[in-house]
Amino acid sequence: MNAAAAPSPDPVALDAHLVVETGDFSLDLELGCAVGVTALLGPNGSGKTTALTALAGLRRPRAGHVRVADAPEPEWLDLDRGVDLPADRRSVGLVLAEPLLFPHLDLVENVAFGPRSRGMPRRAARARASLELERVGLGDLARRRPGGLSSGQAQRAALARALATDPALLLLDEPLSALDPQTRSATRADLARRLREFAGVTLLVTHDPVDALTMADRLVFLDGGRVTQDGTPADVVAHPRTAYAAQVVGLNLLAGTVRSGPPVVVAVDGAGAGAEVVTAEEPGGLADGSRALATVDPAAVSVHRERPAGSPRNVWPVVVTEVTMAGQRARVGLDGPVPLVAEITAGAVAELGVVAGTRLWASVKATEVRVQPG
């Protein structure tokens, strides 16, 4: 059964059901989006880009409908009634990972191309282009050609070009993925600010958790062409439903079977002896033998050279699989009876000699384990 996206509490501006089949892949996606930013997330091959190209009119679904409330022609697709507007009649803006600016035109002419292609007079189109360039912080570069821009500036120019046509639906397909980390951070802030001013629906495809959590009002997770979770960032952080969603919001997610307490114990799937997690919670509705999901914040995972004594209820021998530094913090992959990711300080990495292959002990207090029905 298709896991349909939950209805938005705000008025629905985009109402879509897309059934797309390509080779052995099938996408069956329902969306009901309000004005604002909805992020589509999922592993490679989950159907995110397929959904965007179908919405834009660049790929024909086998079945479904697309209605965009504030578009000049709201009915974009209804295959039961023979409606299928071509891409040039859909009020849509599209921004890809590569800006694809015209190299022989300056920024004003690049951005003015969209409104001019829709019939706006040249002077009016140039005025609108100048306004959009100002809005993305490129007003002083209006006469520059793309070859004289940084990668972040070029991506902001591509956004200005997409918005200059006043689209009812803005589609962003990994718009920051081609940027270096420093440029990405600055461009993300500019993009987020501009999207807050946009009065239409934005669909943002991204693999970057920071993009999703800082720019989106709503997160929709896809896997295998189906929705696996749909909610606000706060909802997903509190209750991730899949390992991928937990990874995006930075949590450890452990699926297993409940042994009712006290204490409540979750026997983790697919692991050997000792693969149990004890929680101090008494979660309601979790009878003995029922399925459950346990989440642990990586910052709540402690690592030790020797087996710790004292209060932790959850202690396992582990081997370090990887270490990723981010400023003064490190995320450490741990393989053991319960696979985990720990977040520790750079000082702890040096003090414990944490490198791939290091044997350590990991501990988690029972009060740090959250359990929900699986």
Secondary structure, 3 states (H helix, E strand, C coil): CCCCCCCCCCCCCEEEEEEEEECCEEEEEEEEECCEEEEEECCCCCCHHHHHHHHHCCCCCCEEEEEECCCCCCEEEEHHHCEECCHHHCCEEEECCCCCCCCCCCHHHHHHHHHHHCCCCHHHHHHHHHHHHHHCCCHHHCCCCHHHCCHHHHHHHHHHHHHCCCCCEEEEECCCCCCCHHHHHHHHHHHHHHHHHCCCEEEEECCCHHHHHHHCCEEEEEECCEEEEEECHHHHHHCCCCHHHHHHCCCEEEEEEEECCCCEEEEECCCCCCCEEEECCCCCCCCCCCEEEEEECHHHCEEECCCCCCCCCEEEEEEEEEEEEECCEEEEEEECCCCEEEEEEHHHHHHHCCCCCCEEEEEECHHHEEEEEC
